[in-house]
Amino acid sequence: MFWTSRGNIKLFLTASLALHIVILTALFFPSEKAHDLLDALAVQQGSTCGICQFDPELCEELGVDNVQRALSYVGTNARLRRVLAKLRRGERLTVGVIGGSVSRGFGIDREPGYTPNTPTNLNRIVFDRLNSLFPAPNGVKVGESGRKENMNSYISGAVGGVGTDYFSLCYGEHLPDDMDLVLIELAINDEVLIRNINSYELLVRSLLDLPNAPAIMNLHFALNFNTITNGGDMHLGIAQFYDLPVISLRNAAYRSVLQNESLIPEYFFVSEKGEIDTRHISRKGHNLMGRLGAAYIETQLCEMEKFVASIPGADSMTIDQLYPLEPIPRMQVNMRYDKDVVIPTIKPQCFPANGKKNPLVPVTNEGWRNWNWKEKHYLISDTPGSRVTFNLTTAIGNIEIHYLRSYQYNLGSAKCWIDEDVDKAVRLDGYWKEHYNIGRAATIGSNLTPGEHKLTCELLNETADPSGGKEFRLISVMSI
C-alpha cells in the first residue's frame, strides 16, 4: 500500500531527478570520474526521508547543514512511529504541551501577550501539520481532550516562569492523561544544574507511563539566559537514554547569529521600545521551530512507509506487532546501579496557586493571600510571622514547595517545616543575585513515612534582599 502525501510527491520527484543524474553521469563521464561523482551524490542525497524533502523552503532559509544540526538526537523514534501508526489506522490524536512563557506565546506578537493556541505558536504549528495529515471527522478541540467526541485535541499546559522541577510533579494539573504526543519546551527554563537532570527524568518517566504510552518530542531553543548552555543540555543525555527525539533551534541558528547579529531581532521578540528579548523567540522564531518539528514528523512517516513496505502482510499486523512498546527502564539514569531496585510508577500530588483540578487551599492561614500578575498566580505574604499550613499525602516520602526567586522584586525569606519539626525548618530566600526571575523547587521533607503530613511555612523578618524586601511568593506545594 502506498500512502499518498505531499511528502511522497516530493520524494518521487527527488528520486526521479537523482536517477536522471545517474544516467547522464554514466553516459558523459569516464568511468572513474563517474564513480566519484556518484559517490558524492549518494552522500549529498543521504536518506530519502530527510527534512529538506518535506520543507525545502525551511532548508533554503536556515541552510541544509543548519537543519542537520537542529537534529540534536534522533534515536529510533519507536514511540513516535507507534503513535503515527495509530493515526494512519484512523485513531484520534491528543497533543499536550509542557513549556514556559515561550510556549505560552510571549513574543509572538509585537505587543507582549500570551497566545498559546494561536496558529503561529510553535507547538500549534506541529499539531496543525499532524491534524492536516490525519483530520478527525468532528474537527479539533482546543484546551481539553475531545477523544470522546471523535475530535483531535490540542492542550497547552504551558506555565510561564517554571521548569521541570515544577512540571515533574505538576504536569497533571494542566494536561489530561490520554495524551498521544507530548511536546516539551523547557530548555531555557531549566538552569544548568545537576538537579534538573533528575527533575527532567522524573517528568519523562511519568509521562511515558501514562495510559496511552505517549511519544515525547523535545523542542529546544535559547540564546541568552545565564549562558548559551542551558537546561536542554542537561536534558540531552536523559533524552538519549529514553530514546526521545530532540530538535534544537539554537543549534540550527546560533552559528549564523554569531556571524551576523542582525539576525537577532528577526529571531527574537522586540518590544515597543526597541528592546530585544533574547529569552523569547519572535513569530519567525516560532515559525522556524514549529516547522522543524512538523517536518521531522513527516520524515518519520516516510521512514514508516519504507519499513512497512519491507514486511509482507504488514497491513494485517497489529500495532503491537509492527511497533512493540518497550518497557520503561526499571531504574533512573541518575541513580547508582542496583540489581534489585525497581522504581514504582510515580503518582505525584500537586496543589498550585492557579490550580483548577487541585487548587492550593490551606488548612490554616494567618496573613497569606492570593495574588497574580497576568497569568502568574501566587500565594503571598509581606507580614513577618504570617503562617500557612497544608495537609499532604506522600507515597515515597518527599514533600516540596515551589516559590519565586528574583533579583528585582524585593522578595523576602520564609522557613518551612514538616509536622512539628520546627527545628528542622528549611530557610528559603526569595531574593537572589541572578538576573532573571523564575520559580524554584525546594525539598522540605524527604524520607518521610508514607501517609499524611502537615507542611507549614512562616514569613521571616530577616531577609536576603539588600533593600529589606519582605514579600514571599509561593507557587505550589507538591508531594510524591
Residue, then its C-alpha position, 0 to 999 in steps of 0.5 A: m500500500f502506498w500512502t499518498s502525501r505531499g511528502n511522497i510527491k516530493l520524494f518521487l520527484t527527488a528520486s526521479l531527478a537523482l536517477h536522471i543524474v545517474i544516467l547522464t553521469a554514466l553516459f558523459f563521464p569516464s568511468e572513474k570520474a563517474h564513480d566519484l561523482l556518484d559517490a558524492l551524490a549518494v552522500q549529498q542525497g543521504s536518506t530519502c526521508g530527510i527534512c529538506q524533502f518535506d520543507p525545502e523552503l525551511c532548508e533554503e532559509l536556515g541552510v541544509d547543514n543548519v537543519q542537520r544540526a537542529l537534529s540534536y538526537v534522533g534515536t529510533n523514534a519507536r514511540l513516535r512511529r507507534v503513535l503515527a501508526k495509530l493515526r494512519r489506522g484512523e485513531r484520534l490524536t491528543v497533543g499536550v504541551i509542557g513549556g514556559s512563557v515561550s510556549r505560552g506565546f510571549g513574543i509572538d506578537r509585537e505587543p507582549g501577550y500570551t497566545p498559546n493556541t494561536p496558529t503561529n505558536l510553535n507547538r500549534i504549528v506541529f499539531d496543525r501539520l499532524n491534524s492536516l495529515f490525519p483530520a478527525p471527522n468532528g474537527v479539533k478541540v482546543g484546551e481539553s481532550g475531545r477523544k470522546e467526541n471523535m475530535n483531535s485535541y490540542i492542550s497547552g499546559a504551558v506555565g510561564g516562569v517554571g521548569t521541570d522541577y515544577f512540571s515533574l510533579c505538576y504536569g497533571e494539573h494542566l494536561p489530561d492523561d490520554m495524551d498521544l504526543v507530548l511536546i516539551e519546551l523547557a530548555i531555557n527554563d531549566e538552569v544548568l544544574i545537576r538537579n534538573i537532570n533528575s527533575y527532567e527524568l522524573l517528568v519523562r518517566s511519568l509521562l511515558d507511563l501514562p495510559n496511552a504510552p505517549a511519544i515525547m518530542n523535545l523542542h529546544f531553543a535559547l540564546n541568552f539566559n545565564t549562558i548559551t548552555n542551558g537546561g536542554d543540555m542537561h536534558l540531552g543525555i536523559a533524552q538519549f537514554y529514553d530514546l526521545p527525539v530532540i530538535s534544537l533551534r539554537n543549534a540550527a541558528y546560533r552559528s549564523v547569529l554569531q556571524n551576523e547579529s542582525l539576525i537577532p531581532e528577526y529571531f527574537f521578540v522586540s518590544e515597543k521600545g526597541e528592546i530585544d528579548t533574547r529569552h523569547i523567540s519572535r513569530k519567525g522564531h516560532n515559525l522556524m521551530g514549529r516547522l522543524g518539528a512538523a517536518y521531522i514528523e513527516t520524515q518519520l512517516c516516510e521512514m514508516e512507509k519504507f519499513v512497512a513496505s519491507i514486511p509482507g502482510a504488514d497491513s494485517m499486523t497489529i500495532d503491537q506487532l509492527y511497533p512493540l512498546e518497550p518497557i520503561p527502564r526499571m531504574q533512573v539514569n541518575m541513580r547508582y546501579d542496583k540489581d534489585v531496585v525497581i522504581p514504582t510508577i510515580k503518582p505525584q500530588c500537586f496543589p498550585a496557586n492557579g490550580k483548577k483540578n487541585p487548587l492550593v487551599p490551606v488548612t490554616n492561614e494567618g496573613w497569606r493571600n492570593w495574588n497574580w500578575k497576568e497569568k502568574h498566580y501566587l500565594i503571598s505574604d509581606t507580614p513577618g510571622s504570617r503562617v500557612t499550613f497544608n495537609l499532604t499525602t506522600a507515597i515515597g516520602n518527599i514533600e516540596i514547595h515551589y516559590l519565586r526567586s528574583y533579583q528585582y522584586n524585593l522578595g523576602s525569606a520564609k522557613c518551612w517545616i514538616d509536622e512539628d519539626v520546627d527545628k528542622a525548618v528549611r530557610l528559603d530566600g526569595y531574593w537572589k543575585e541572578h538576573y532573571n526571575i523564575g520559580r524554584a523547587a525546594t525539598i522540605g521533607s524527604n524520607l518521610t513515612p508514607g501517609e499524611h503530613k502537615l507542611t507549614c511555612e512562616l514569613l521571616n523578618e530577616t531577609a536576603d534582599p539588600s533593600g529589606g524586601k519582605e514579600f514571599r511568593l509561593i507557587s505550589v506545594m507538591s508531594i510524591 
